[in-house]
């Protein structure tokens, strides 16, 4: 007899995935990924995801306990529909919960990807054992999920955690059409724009004409002065943003995703210096800054955690 399991659906702007999460082992058992993009048709993608899952369900001979969906776009947890979807325009308004509930006939729970990833790191990764955790995606964009008093916090609008919108300077890359916002400095898109601006200063640098965030960190690691200055500017602004979160929410742990995981040795020293300057000593002492632990599987764990907590009435 097979262990109880969840089906996870990870909806993303560049890829989508369906997975099986073994409840007994607390592990992702199988996963299949599909490319997506701006032209991705929701109905066609749903058919592919459901078809893959149904094959697994047939092999197991039992239905999943529940389905969890991590939505890499704006999501309304009241209606179960995608809202703002700049990377997946055809998905705007799509009823993800109702659609997958009809397909599988079991309870379905969904959240935006930042919330799902926060729950995943809290239950299975770097946030384990804490009641107050803030997770920041720190990838192409900068979103956050807030776990406060052991529960996901959505706020009155459902948009709690949009830390990337915080203004930390009078000007800067307008990645949210908001010059000076934190995401303009502390995200892959923002760091790339900072790199472009730095190259325009006509200084000697190994940065290519249109550098990515990865190009900036590789050059900084190699000692390129221009790239180092970009990393410093990005890190100081990130520190300012985290200091606000520390003093307002006083978390036990702040978990930082993608970029921090790959470039911790470059970022952490200046980040800690900035926090000492900007935040209260008491809130710093009560909090640990940690890299995310779940890596490329975080979306799969996020979807499974939604199924787990939703089924237990803890979402």
C-alpha positions in Angstrom: 0.0 0.0 0.0 1.5 3.4 -1.0 2.1 6.2 1.4 -0.3 9.1 1.5 0.8 11.8 -1.0 0.1 15.3 -2.3 0.1 16.5 -5.9 2.0 19.8 -6.3 1.6 22.3 -9.2 4.3 25.0 -9.6 3.1 27.7 -12.1 6.0 29.9 -13.2 6.9 32.4 -15.9 9.6 30.2 -17.5 8.6 26.7 -16.4 5.8 24.8 -14.8 6.0 21.6 -12.9 3.8 18.8 -11.5 5.2 16.7 -8.6 4.3 14.0 -6.1 5.2 14.6 -2.5 5.4 11.6 -0.3 3.8 12.5 3.1 5.5 9.8 5.1 9.0 10.6 3.8 8.4 14.3 3.6 10.1 14.2 0.2 9.4 15.0 -3.4 9.0 11.6 -5.1 8.6 12.5 -8.7 8.5 15.7 -10.7 8.0 16.6 -14.4 8.7 20.1 -15.7 7.3 21.9 -18.8 8.5 25.1 -20.4 6.2 28.1 -20.2 6.4 31.8 -21.2 4.3 34.8 -22.2 2.5 32.8 -24.9 1.7 29.9 -22.5 -2.0 29.0 -22.8 -3.5 28.1 -19.5 -5.9 25.4 -20.7 -3.2 23.6 -22.8 -0.8 23.7 -19.9 -3.4 22.4 -17.4 -4.0 19.5 -19.7 -0.3 18.6 -19.7 0.1 18.9 -16.0 -3.1 16.9 -15.3 -2.2 14.2 -17.8 1.2 13.6 -16.1 -0.4 13.6 -12.6 -3.1 11.2 -13.7 -0.5 8.6 -14.9 1.1 8.7 -11.5 -2.3 8.5 -9.7 -3.1 5.4 -11.9 0.1 3.8 -10.9 -0.4 4.4 -7.2 -4.0 3.2 -7.3 -5.1 5.8 -4.7 -6.1 9.5 -5.0 -3.9 12.2 -3.5 -4.8 13.7 -0.1 -4.9 17.2 -1.6 -3.3 19.4 -4.3 -1.2 22.4 -3.7 -0.5 25.2 -6.2 2.3 27.7 -6.1 1.4 30.6 -8.4 4.2 32.7 -9.9 2.0 35.7 -10.5 -0.5 37.8 -8.6 -3.1 35.6 -6.9 -6.4 36.2 -5.0 -6.6 33.6 -2.3 -10.3 34.5 -1.8 -11.4 33.8 -5.4 -8.7 31.3 -6.2 -7.9 33.2 -9.4 -4.7 34.6 -10.9 -4.7 38.4 -10.9 -1.8 40.4 -12.2 0.4 38.2 -14.4 3.0 40.2 -16.3 5.0 37.1 -17.3 1.9 35.0 -18.0 -0.6 37.5 -19.5 -3.0 34.7 -20.8 -3.4 33.5 -17.2 -4.8 36.7 -15.8 -8.2 35.9 -14.3 -7.7 32.1 -14.7 -9.5 30.1 -11.9 -6.6 27.8 -10.9 -8.2 26.4 -7.8 -11.6 25.6 -9.4 -9.9 24.2 -12.5 -7.6 21.7 -10.6 -10.3 20.8 -8.2 -12.5 19.8 -11.1 -9.6 17.8 -12.6 -8.6 15.9 -9.5 -11.8 15.9 -7.3 -9.8 16.5 -4.0 -9.2 19.6 -1.9 -7.0 22.2 -3.7 -5.0 25.1 -2.0 -3.0 27.8 -3.6 -0.9 30.9 -2.8 1.5 33.2 -4.7 4.9 31.7 -5.0 6.6 34.0 -2.4 4.1 32.8 0.3 4.4 29.2 -0.9 8.2 29.3 -0.7 8.1 31.0 2.7 6.0 28.1 4.0 8.3 25.6 2.4 11.4 27.0 4.0 9.6 27.3 7.3 8.4 23.7 7.3 11.2 21.9 5.5 14.2 24.3 5.1 16.1 27.1 6.7 13.2 28.4 8.8 12.4 25.1 10.7 11.8 25.5 14.4 10.9 29.2 14.2 7.6 30.9 14.8 8.5 34.2 13.1 10.2 33.8 9.6 10.5 36.2 6.7 11.4 34.7 3.3 12.7 36.9 0.5 12.8 35.4 -3.0 15.8 37.6 -4.0 15.8 36.3 -7.6 14.7 38.0 -10.8 12.3 40.1 -8.6 12.0 40.6 -4.8 8.9 39.4 -3.1 8.5 38.0 0.4 6.4 35.7 2.5 5.7 36.4 6.2 5.3 33.7 8.8 4.2 35.5 12.0 3.2 33.6 15.2 3.4 30.4 13.3 0.9 31.4 10.6 1.1 32.8 7.1 0.3 36.5 7.2 -1.5 38.0 4.2 -2.7 41.3 5.5 -6.0 43.1 4.8 -5.3 43.2 1.0 -3.8 39.8 0.7 -0.6 41.5 -0.5 1.5 41.5 2.7 5.1 40.8 1.9 5.6 43.1 -1.1 8.8 44.4 0.3 10.2 45.1 -3.1 7.9 48.1 -3.3 9.5 49.7 -0.3 11.3 53.0 -1.3 14.9 53.0 -0.1 16.2 55.9 -2.2 15.0 59.0 -4.1 16.0 57.4 -7.4 17.1 54.1 -8.8 16.1 51.4 -11.4 12.4 51.6 -11.8 11.7 47.9 -12.0 8.2 48.4 -10.6 7.7 51.8 -12.3 8.8 53.1 -8.9 12.3 54.7 -9.0 14.1 54.1 -5.7 12.2 50.9 -4.7 14.1 48.1 -3.0 13.5 45.7 -5.9 15.4 48.1 -8.1 18.5 47.5 -6.1 18.0 44.0 -4.6 16.9 41.7 -7.4 18.3 40.2 -10.5 16.5 42.7 -12.7 17.6 45.6 -10.6 21.2 44.5 -10.3 21.4 44.1 -14.1 20.2 47.7 -14.6 22.7 48.9 -12.0 25.3 47.1 -14.0 24.2 48.8 -17.3 24.3 52.2 -15.6 27.8 51.6 -14.2 29.1 50.7 -17.6 27.9 54.0 -18.9 30.4 55.8 -16.7 33.1 54.9 -19.2 35.3 53.2 -16.7 37.5 50.2 -17.3 35.5 47.0 -16.5 35.1 43.4 -17.7 31.3 43.7 -17.6 29.6 43.0 -20.9 27.5 45.6 -22.7 24.2 44.3 -21.2 25.3 42.5 -18.0 23.1 40.2 -16.1 23.1 40.0 -12.3 25.3 36.8 -12.7 27.8 38.8 -14.8 28.0 41.4 -12.1 28.7 38.9 -9.3 31.2 36.9 -11.4 33.1 40.1 -12.2 33.0 41.3 -8.6 34.4 37.9 -7.5 37.2 38.4 -9.9 38.0 41.9 -8.5 36.4 44.2 -11.0 36.1 47.6 -9.3 32.9 48.6 -11.2 31.1 45.3 -10.4 32.2 45.5 -6.8 30.6 49.0 -6.4 27.4 47.6 -7.9 27.3 44.8 -5.4 28.0 47.2 -2.6 25.2 49.5 -3.6 22.8 46.6 -4.0 23.8 45.1 -0.6 23.6 48.4 1.3 20.0 49.0 0.0 19.1 45.4 0.8 20.4 46.0 4.4 18.3 49.1 4.7 15.2 47.2 3.7 16.0 44.3 6.0 16.6 46.7 8.9 13.1 48.0 8.5 11.7 44.5 8.6 13.8 43.7 11.7 12.7 46.7 13.6 9.0 46.5 12.6 8.5 42.7 12.8 11.4 41.3 14.8 11.6 37.9 13.1 13.7 35.0 14.4 15.0 34.3 11.0 15.2 36.0 7.6 15.7 33.5 4.8 17.1 34.9 1.6 16.7 33.0 -1.7 18.5 32.6 -5.1 21.1 35.4 -5.3 22.1 35.2 -1.7 22.5 31.5 -1.9 24.9 31.8 -4.8 26.8 34.9 -3.6 26.6 34.8 0.2 30.4 35.3 0.6 30.2 38.6 -1.3 27.0 39.8 0.2 27.0 38.8 3.9 29.9 40.9 5.3 28.5 44.3 4.0 25.0 43.2 4.7 25.8 42.6 8.4 27.7 45.9 8.6 24.7 47.7 7.2 22.3 46.0 9.6 24.4 47.0 12.6 24.2 50.6 11.4 20.5 50.7 10.5 18.7 48.3 12.8 18.3 48.1 16.6 20.8 45.9 18.3 18.0 44.0 20.1 16.2 43.0 16.9 19.5 42.0 15.2 20.5 39.8 18.2 17.1 38.0 18.0 17.4 37.2 14.3 19.5 34.9 12.1 20.1 35.7 8.4 20.2 32.4 6.5 20.4 31.2 2.9 17.4 29.3 1.6 18.0 25.5 1.7 15.6 23.9 -0.7 17.2 25.1 -4.0 15.5 24.2 -7.3 13.0 22.1 -5.4 11.5 25.0 -3.4 8.5 25.3 -5.7 7.7 21.7 -5.4 8.0 21.8 -1.6 6.0 25.0 -1.6 3.1 23.4 -3.4 3.2 20.3 -1.1 3.3 22.5 2.0 0.2 24.4 0.8 -1.6 21.0 0.4 -0.4 19.9 3.9 -1.4 23.1 5.8 -4.5 23.6 3.8 -5.8 20.2 4.6 -5.0 20.7 8.2 -6.9 24.1 8.2 -3.7 26.1 8.9 -3.6 28.4 5.9 
